[in-house]
Amino acid sequence: MARVLMVGAGIAGDTVALLLGRAGWEVTVAEIAPDLRTGGQTVDLRGDSRDVLERLGLLDEVLGRLVPQRGAAWIDRTGRPLATMPVEAFDGNGYVSKEELLREDLARVLHDAAGPTVTHRFGETVKELTDTPHGVLAHFRGAPPEEFDLVVGADGAHSRVRRLRFGPEASFRRPLGLAHAWFTLTETPSTPGLDGWFLTHNAPGRRSVEARPGHPGTQEVGLTFAAVELPPRHDRAARFALLDEVFADVGWRAAEFLAAARVAPDFALDTFDQVHVPRWHDGRVVLLGDSAWCASPLSGLGTALALRGAAELADALGSAAVSEHPDRLSGALAAFERSMRPRTRAAQRLFPGRVRQAAPVTERGIRVNAWIIRQLQSRPVRKAVGRVAARHGQDPSADGPGTAAAGRAAAR
C-alpha cells in the first residue's frame, strides 16, 4: 500500500487526505497545532467549492452549517450606512453569498469525514525531509523518522515543507501591503447586534474594522491596516500594542474590538501576501494550497482553490495509478501542476486597485469607494456586472477572477 504524509490539516490537506484515503492510500496527516484549528475567515460555496463538496458527498452536511446572511454594508464612524450590497445583488454573485459558513466548520466536516482511513498526528510536524532510493524519509519533531512514497506540503503560506525543500519564504512571498487580525467575539447583552449583516467601517490611513455574523452568540471580527512586516508571532504583547497604536483614533466599535482581541482564544494576525513558487514539486515532495499559490484573502478564492487543488492532485495520482506504479509519480505531479496553474494565476491577478478598495487611504477615497458600490448596483449597470461576476473563480481561460468578478472585486 502506498504511503503519503500530509503536512497540514487545513482545507487542502484534509481534502486530499480524504480522497487518497478513499483511494486506498495509507494516509498520515501531521498538524503542528494541538487540535483542529478554529477561527479563520468566513467562506462561501460558490464555484469550485460546491462542486468538490458535492463530489465528496459532503454538500448537504455543509449546507446544514450555513451562517444566515443578509448582505454587506459599509458604514461611517457612527454606524451610519454609506453603501449596502444585499446577498441578492448580481443574482447572488455579490460580495456576500447566501451560502457562507465559518472556515472552522468546513474544516471539521472534512476532518470527520476522513474517519479511520486517515491517521492524524496533532502537535506534530516535520523538521527534515531526506530522499531515499524509494521514497522520502520524514524526520518529525517528536516521533521517530518514517519513510513515505509521497509528502504533500499543505501547511499554509508560511509552509515549513516549502522552506525545507524549495527555499526560504522570502524567495516566494509577495507582500500586498496590508495586515489583518481576526478573531471571534463572544456577545454580551450590551453587544450591538448585526442582524445578519457584514459591517465594515473604513478609516483614513488604510484602516478598517469589520464584524460579520458567526455562530449564535458570536461575531467574527477583523482589523485591517497597512503593514508589510509584523512583530514576531510569539510576542503577543507587541502585536496588541501595535493594534492599539494603529486603531487608537478609529471610531465605530474599534475600542470594543481591541479589548476583545486580548481575550479571544482564536486571535490571529498576519500580513496579506501572495505566494509564487515557480515549481510546486521536487522529487516525491509536492506543495498544495496556500503553500504553493496563496492568492491572499483579498482574492476571495482561497477555499475554492484549496478544494479544487486537492481534487486535481488526487485525480492526477489516480489517473496515473501511482499507488501501483510508483515510477509514474513525476508525471502525475507534472499533470497536477498543468491543471492548476491557470486557475491559480487567474486568482492571483487581483482586480486593479483591489488593495486600495479594501483599505482606502483618504476620507475622499472612502466616500468614492461607497459611491462605486452603490453605482454598480444601479439599474443601468447591474445586469452587465452580474453577467461578469457570475464567472467568479470558475473560468481560468477568461480574464480570471481578478478581472472578471467586477462586481465583487469592486466592492471588496
Backbone torsions as a table, in degrees:
resi	resn	phi	psi	omega
1	MET	NA	130.6	179.4
2	ALA	-69.1	142.7	-177.4
3	ARG	-114.7	133.3	178.3
4	VAL	-127.8	138.8	173.8
5	LEU	-107.9	122.4	174.7
6	MET	-101.7	122.4	176.5
7	VAL	-101.5	108.3	-177.2
8	GLY	114.2	121.9	-179.0
9	ALA	-106.8	44.3	175.2
10	GLY	-88.3	-160.7	-178.4
11	ILE	-62.3	-49.5	-178.6
12	ALA	-65.2	-47.3	-176.4
13	GLY	-62.3	-48.3	-177.9
14	ASP	-72.7	-26.7	177.3
15	THR	-68.9	-48.1	179.6
16	VAL	-70.5	-30.1	174.8
17	ALA	-62.5	-43.2	178.3
18	LEU	-62.4	-45.8	-177.9
19	LEU	-66.4	-42.8	-179.7
20	LEU	-72.1	-34.0	175.0
21	GLY	-61.1	-42.0	177.9
22	ARG	-66.4	-28.1	-178.4
23	ALA	-85.1	1.9	175.1
24	GLY	99.7	4.1	175.9
25	TRP	-75.9	152.5	169.5
26	GLU	-88.9	112.7	-169.0
27	VAL	-111.7	129.7	172.6
28	THR	-121.4	132.9	177.7
29	VAL	-115.8	122.9	175.7
30	ALA	-104.9	122.5	-178.8
31	GLU	-126.0	123.5	-174.7
32	ILE	-67.4	-27.6	178.2
33	ALA	-70.0	152.5	-178.7
34	PRO	-70.9	-15.4	179.3
35	ASP	-155.6	175.8	177.1
36	LEU	-57.9	132.1	-174.5
37	ARG	-68.3	139.9	174.0
38	THR	-103.9	176.8	178.9
39	GLY	76.7	-168.3	-178.9
40	GLY	104.8	173.6	-176.6
41	GLN	-72.4	155.1	168.8
42	THR	-72.6	139.4	-177.1
43	VAL	-122.4	154.1	178.9
44	ASP	-113.7	172.9	-172.9
45	LEU	-110.5	21.7	178.9
46	ARG	-75.9	154.9	173.1
47	GLY	65.9	-133.3	-173.3
48	ASP	-61.9	-29.4	-177.9
49	SER	-57.8	-51.5	-179.0
50	ARG	-62.9	-42.3	-177.6
51	ASP	-61.2	-46.3	-177.6
52	VAL	-69.7	-41.1	179.6
53	LEU	-64.3	-35.0	176.2
54	GLU	-66.2	-41.4	177.1
55	ARG	-60.5	-38.3	-179.4
56	LEU	-74.3	-11.4	-176.5
57	GLY	77.6	22.0	-174.7
58	LEU	-113.9	1.6	-173.3
59	LEU	-62.1	-45.5	-178.4
60	ASP	-61.6	-40.7	179.4
61	GLU	-65.1	-40.7	178.8
62	VAL	-66.1	-41.2	179.2
63	LEU	-61.9	-25.3	177.3
64	GLY	-75.4	-6.1	-178.3
65	ARG	-112.9	14.7	-178.2
66	LEU	-64.9	148.9	174.8
67	VAL	-99.2	122.6	-178.3
68	PRO	-55.4	134.7	-177.2
69	GLN	-130.7	141.1	172.6
70	ARG	-111.0	-23.0	179.0
71	GLY	146.3	-166.3	-179.3
72	ALA	-120.0	147.9	177.3
73	ALA	-140.9	140.6	176.5
74	TRP	-107.5	127.9	-169.1
75	ILE	-126.1	161.1	176.1
76	ASP	-89.0	-174.4	-173.4
77	ARG	-67.0	-15.1	177.6
78	THR	-96.8	-5.0	-178.1
79	GLY	96.0	4.3	-179.7
80	ARG	-77.9	132.1	-178.0
81	PRO	-65.5	135.6	171.8
82	LEU	-101.3	-31.5	178.5
83	ALA	-161.1	151.0	176.7
84	THR	-134.1	155.4	174.2
85	MET	-143.5	99.4	-179.2
86	PRO	-68.5	163.5	-178.2
87	VAL	-63.2	-20.5	-179.6
88	GLU	-77.9	-10.0	-176.3
89	ALA	-59.0	141.7	177.0
90	PHE	54.3	40.1	178.5
91	ASP	56.2	38.4	177.8
92	GLY	86.6	6.9	-179.7
93	ASN	-108.2	28.9	178.4
94	GLY	-86.7	-155.8	-173.8
95	TYR	-66.1	-41.4	-179.7
96	VAL	-119.8	136.9	-179.2
97	SER	-98.7	159.0	171.8
98	LYS	-69.1	-24.3	-175.9
99	GLU	-106.6	79.6	179.0
100	GLU	-125.2	144.6	176.3
101	LEU	-145.0	165.9	179.7
102	LEU	-74.0	142.1	179.8
103	ARG	-56.0	-39.1	-178.0
104	GLU	-64.3	-31.3	178.1
105	ASP	-71.2	-41.0	176.5
106	LEU	-63.4	-42.8	179.2
107	ALA	-61.5	-38.2	-179.5
108	ARG	-66.9	-41.8	179.3
109	VAL	-61.1	-46.0	-179.8
110	LEU	-64.2	-42.6	-179.1
111	HIS	-63.2	-47.2	-178.3
112	ASP	-66.8	-32.3	-178.6
113	ALA	-67.0	-27.6	-179.2
114	ALA	-65.2	-36.1	175.7
115	GLY	53.9	-142.0	-174.8
116	PRO	-76.2	-5.2	179.7
117	THR	-76.1	-11.4	-177.0
118	VAL	-130.0	135.5	176.0
119	THR	-100.1	119.6	177.8
120	HIS	-101.5	133.9	174.4
121	ARG	-119.2	99.5	179.3
122	PHE	-83.2	154.1	-176.1
123	GLY	70.9	22.1	-175.6
124	GLU	-135.1	146.7	174.1
125	THR	-155.6	178.9	-179.1
126	VAL	-95.6	148.4	174.5
127	LYS	-117.8	-12.0	177.7
128	GLU	-161.2	146.0	176.7
129	LEU	-128.2	121.8	-176.3
130	THR	-122.5	127.7	177.7
131	ASP	-70.6	142.4	173.2
132	THR	-123.0	172.5	179.9
133	PRO	-57.7	-27.4	-174.9
134	HIS	-128.5	12.4	-178.6
135	GLY	179.6	-154.1	178.5
136	VAL	-128.5	128.5	176.6
137	LEU	-90.8	115.2	-179.6
138	ALA	-94.8	121.3	175.8
139	HIS	-96.2	117.0	-175.2
140	PHE	-91.3	163.1	178.1
141	ARG	-67.6	-35.6	-176.8
142	GLY	-124.3	-34.2	-175.4
143	ALA	-88.9	163.1	176.6
144	PRO	-65.1	156.6	178.8
145	PRO	-62.2	148.6	176.6
146	GLU	-140.1	151.5	179.1
147	GLU	-100.3	138.2	-179.6
148	PHE	-130.5	152.7	176.1
149	ASP	-76.3	-25.7	-177.9
150	LEU	-151.3	140.0	173.6
151	VAL	-120.8	127.1	179.4
152	VAL	-111.8	119.0	176.0
153	GLY	-89.6	100.5	178.4
154	ALA	-120.5	42.0	-171.9
155	ASP	-105.3	32.5	165.8
156	GLY	86.3	180.0	-175.6
157	ALA	-61.6	-26.2	178.6
158	HIS	-101.9	38.9	-171.2
159	SER	-51.3	127.3	173.2
160	ARG	-72.9	-39.8	178.6
161	VAL	-60.7	-43.0	178.9
162	ARG	-61.4	-42.9	179.7
163	ARG	-64.5	-42.0	-178.6
164	LEU	-66.9	-36.2	-169.5
165	ARG	-106.3	-31.2	-171.4
166	PHE	-114.0	-19.5	178.7
167	GLY	130.8	176.2	-175.8
168	PRO	-65.9	152.7	-177.7
169	GLU	-56.9	-37.0	-177.2
170	ALA	-59.2	-23.9	-180.0
171	SER	-71.7	-20.5	-172.8
172	PHE	-121.1	-14.2	-175.8
173	ARG	-81.2	133.3	175.8
174	ARG	-124.8	95.3	-177.7
175	PRO	-64.5	144.2	178.1
176	LEU	-102.2	-1.1	173.8
177	GLY	92.7	3.5	179.7
178	LEU	-126.9	154.8	171.0
179	ALA	-124.9	160.1	-174.5
180	HIS	-146.7	128.1	171.6
181	ALA	-104.9	143.1	178.4
182	TRP	-145.7	149.5	-178.7
183	PHE	-170.0	170.1	178.5
184	THR	-100.0	129.7	177.0
185	LEU	-102.4	127.2	176.0
186	THR	-86.9	123.0	-176.4
187	GLU	-70.4	150.2	171.5
188	THR	-121.1	172.9	178.8
189	PRO	-57.1	-22.9	-178.2
190	SER	-96.9	-0.3	-178.7
191	THR	-72.2	128.0	176.8
192	PRO	-61.4	135.0	179.8
193	GLY	-79.2	164.0	-179.9
194	LEU	-108.7	-20.4	178.5
195	ASP	53.8	37.6	176.5
196	GLY	84.1	2.9	-176.2
197	TRP	-101.1	143.0	171.8
198	PHE	-91.2	109.4	-173.9
199	LEU	-104.2	135.5	178.4
200	THR	-130.9	128.3	172.3
201	HIS	-113.2	114.9	174.9
202	ASN	-90.6	138.2	176.0
203	ALA	-122.0	149.4	179.1
204	PRO	-55.5	152.6	-178.8
205	GLY	91.3	21.1	177.1
206	ARG	61.8	50.7	178.9
207	ARG	-127.6	144.6	174.2
208	SER	-150.4	150.8	173.6
209	VAL	-124.7	137.0	-172.9
210	GLU	-135.0	149.9	172.5
211	ALA	-143.6	135.7	178.6
212	ARG	-139.9	160.9	-176.1
213	PRO	-60.8	141.8	173.7
214	GLY	-123.1	-149.8	172.3
215	HIS	-62.6	159.6	177.7
216	PRO	-51.7	129.3	179.7
217	GLY	86.6	6.1	179.5
218	THR	-135.3	160.7	172.7
219	GLN	-133.2	144.3	176.9
220	GLU	-96.6	121.0	-170.7
221	VAL	-110.6	143.5	175.6
222	GLY	-134.1	146.0	176.2
223	LEU	-130.6	116.0	-176.5
224	THR	-114.7	138.9	-178.6
225	PHE	-157.4	167.0	-178.2
226	ALA	-77.3	124.9	176.8
227	ALA	-172.2	148.1	173.9
228	VAL	-113.0	-34.0	177.5
229	GLU	-124.6	154.6	-178.1
230	LEU	-131.3	160.5	172.4
231	PRO	-58.0	156.5	-179.1
232	PRO	-54.6	149.9	-177.4
233	ARG	-58.8	-35.2	-176.4
234	HIS	-76.2	-14.2	-177.4
235	ASP	-95.3	75.3	-178.0
236	ARG	-62.8	-36.3	-179.7
237	ALA	-60.1	-43.2	179.5
238	ALA	-66.8	-36.0	179.8
239	ARG	-68.0	-43.1	177.6
240	PHE	-67.9	-36.0	177.5
241	ALA	-62.7	-38.7	177.7
242	LEU	-62.9	-45.7	178.5
243	LEU	-61.7	-42.4	178.8
244	ASP	-58.9	-41.8	-179.0
245	GLU	-68.7	-44.8	-175.8
246	VAL	-66.8	-39.5	-172.2
247	PHE	-104.3	15.1	-174.4
248	ALA	-57.0	-37.6	-175.1
249	ASP	-107.6	14.1	-178.8
250	VAL	-84.7	140.7	-175.3
251	GLY	-88.2	-150.7	-173.8
252	TRP	52.4	-122.9	-174.1
253	ARG	-106.6	22.9	-174.4
254	ALA	-58.2	-45.1	-178.7
255	ALA	-62.7	-40.2	177.5
256	GLU	-62.0	-43.1	-178.5
257	PHE	-67.5	-38.6	179.3
258	LEU	-62.6	-39.2	177.8
259	ALA	-69.3	-40.2	-178.2
260	ALA	-68.2	-31.7	-178.5
261	ALA	-59.0	-35.9	-175.2
262	ARG	-68.0	-22.1	-177.3
263	VAL	-111.8	0.8	-178.4
264	ALA	-75.5	125.2	-179.3
265	PRO	-68.9	-20.0	-177.7
266	ASP	-109.6	22.3	-179.9
267	PHE	-58.3	134.7	176.9
268	ALA	-143.8	151.8	-179.9
269	LEU	-145.6	130.4	179.9
270	ASP	-155.8	164.9	174.8
271	THR	-85.1	155.7	172.1
272	PHE	-86.5	109.9	-178.6
273	ASP	-130.1	161.0	164.2
274	GLN	-110.1	155.8	177.3
275	VAL	-119.9	124.6	179.3
276	HIS	-123.0	108.4	179.8
277	VAL	-113.5	120.6	-175.7
278	PRO	-59.8	-32.7	-178.6
279	ARG	-141.3	128.9	-173.5
280	TRP	-90.2	-10.9	-179.0
281	HIS	-130.2	147.5	178.4
282	ASP	-143.3	106.6	-176.4
283	GLY	62.9	-122.4	-178.6
284	ARG	-100.2	20.9	178.0
285	VAL	-118.5	131.8	-179.4
286	VAL	-135.8	145.0	176.9
287	LEU	-96.8	149.8	-177.0
288	LEU	-144.8	144.5	176.2
289	GLY	71.1	-146.9	-176.8
290	ASP	-59.4	-25.0	177.0
291	SER	-59.4	-33.3	-175.8
292	ALA	-98.6	-38.7	-165.8
293	TRP	-144.7	26.1	-175.8
294	CYS	-40.9	122.0	177.6
295	ALA	-96.6	-4.4	-178.6
296	SER	82.0	153.2	177.3
297	PRO	-59.3	-20.2	179.9
298	LEU	-65.5	-19.9	178.2
299	SER	-75.8	-26.3	-175.5
300	GLY	72.2	13.2	-172.2
301	LEU	-123.7	10.4	-175.6
302	GLY	-58.7	-46.4	-178.3
303	THR	-69.4	-42.8	179.4
304	ALA	-61.1	-41.4	179.0
305	LEU	-68.1	-37.7	178.8
306	ALA	-63.4	-45.8	-179.9
307	LEU	-66.4	-46.7	-179.6
308	ARG	-65.9	-40.8	179.2
309	GLY	-61.7	-41.3	177.6
310	ALA	-61.7	-43.4	180.0
311	ALA	-65.7	-40.7	-179.9
312	GLU	-66.7	-38.6	178.4
313	LEU	-65.3	-46.7	178.8
314	ALA	-61.7	-39.8	179.6
315	ASP	-65.5	-41.8	-179.7
316	ALA	-63.5	-42.1	178.6
317	LEU	-66.8	-38.5	-179.9
318	GLY	-71.1	-41.8	-179.0
319	SER	-62.5	-34.0	179.9
320	ALA	-88.0	-1.1	-178.4
321	ALA	51.0	47.4	-174.9
322	VAL	-64.0	-32.8	-179.1
323	SER	-62.5	-29.1	177.3
324	GLU	-96.7	-23.5	-176.8
325	HIS	-129.5	79.5	-175.8
326	PRO	-57.2	-25.5	-179.1
327	ASP	-67.7	-11.5	-180.0
328	ARG	-92.2	4.4	-174.8
329	LEU	-61.7	-46.5	-177.1
330	SER	-57.8	-44.3	178.5
331	GLY	-64.5	-37.1	179.2
332	ALA	-66.4	-41.8	180.0
333	LEU	-68.0	-35.9	175.5
334	ALA	-65.1	-39.4	178.1
335	ALA	-64.8	-39.6	176.3
336	PHE	-58.6	-45.9	179.6
337	GLU	-61.7	-44.4	-178.9
338	ARG	-60.9	-35.9	-177.8
339	SER	-75.4	-31.8	-174.4
340	MET	-96.6	-23.5	-176.7
341	ARG	-54.6	-47.4	-179.1
342	PRO	-59.6	-39.1	-179.4
343	ARG	-66.3	-43.6	-177.0
344	THR	-71.3	-38.1	177.0
345	ARG	-62.2	-41.1	179.4
346	ALA	-63.8	-42.5	-178.9
347	ALA	-65.9	-31.7	-178.7
348	GLN	-79.6	-11.9	175.7
349	ARG	-84.4	82.7	-178.3
350	LEU	-65.0	149.9	176.6
351	PHE	-55.6	135.4	179.9
352	PRO	-53.1	129.5	-179.3
353	GLY	82.1	10.0	-176.4
354	ARG	-58.4	-42.4	-179.3
355	VAL	-65.1	-43.4	179.5
356	ARG	-64.6	-35.1	178.6
357	GLN	-67.9	-36.4	179.7
358	ALA	-68.5	-33.8	-177.4
359	ALA	-146.3	83.3	-178.9
360	PRO	-60.2	153.3	-175.7
361	VAL	-83.1	-41.9	-172.5
362	THR	-118.9	166.8	175.1
363	GLU	-61.4	-39.0	177.5
364	ARG	-62.5	-41.6	178.7
365	GLY	-61.5	-37.3	177.9
366	ILE	-62.9	-44.0	-179.0
367	ARG	-68.3	-39.1	178.5
368	VAL	-64.8	-41.5	178.9
369	ASN	-59.3	-43.5	178.5
370	ALA	-65.4	-38.9	178.7
371	TRP	-62.7	-42.4	179.4
372	ILE	-61.2	-42.6	-180.0
373	ILE	-61.0	-41.5	178.8
374	ARG	-67.3	-41.9	-177.1
375	GLN	-67.1	-35.5	179.9
376	LEU	-60.6	-24.7	-178.3
377	GLN	-97.9	2.0	179.1
378	SER	-72.2	157.5	-174.0
379	ARG	-56.1	-42.4	-176.0
380	PRO	-62.9	-29.6	-175.0
381	VAL	-113.0	-9.7	-172.1
382	ARG	-59.7	-46.3	-176.2
383	LYS	-67.2	-41.1	-179.4
384	ALA	-64.6	-44.0	179.8
385	VAL	-66.0	-37.5	179.9
386	GLY	-61.9	-39.6	179.1
387	ARG	-65.1	-39.0	179.9
388	VAL	-71.5	-45.2	-176.7
389	ALA	-67.1	-23.2	-179.1
390	ALA	-63.5	-21.0	-179.9
391	ARG	-86.5	7.4	-174.2
392	HIS	-51.7	113.7	173.4
393	GLY	73.7	9.1	-173.9
394	GLN	-114.7	-16.2	-171.6
395	ASP	-128.8	84.3	-178.7
396	PRO	-67.6	-14.5	179.2
397	SER	-80.8	-14.7	177.0
398	ALA	-87.2	-152.4	-178.2
399	ASP	-71.6	-13.9	178.6
400	GLY	93.3	161.0	-175.6
401	PRO	-63.7	-22.7	179.7
402	GLY	-68.0	-30.2	179.8
403	THR	-114.8	-23.2	-176.0
404	ALA	-75.5	-38.9	-174.9
405	ALA	-84.2	64.1	-173.6
406	ALA	-59.9	-42.3	-178.4
407	GLY	-63.7	-49.5	-176.9
408	ARG	-69.4	-42.4	-176.5
409	ALA	-66.9	-39.5	-180.0
410	ALA	-64.5	-35.9	178.5
411	ALA	-69.5	-40.9	-176.3
412	ARG	-80.7	NA	NA
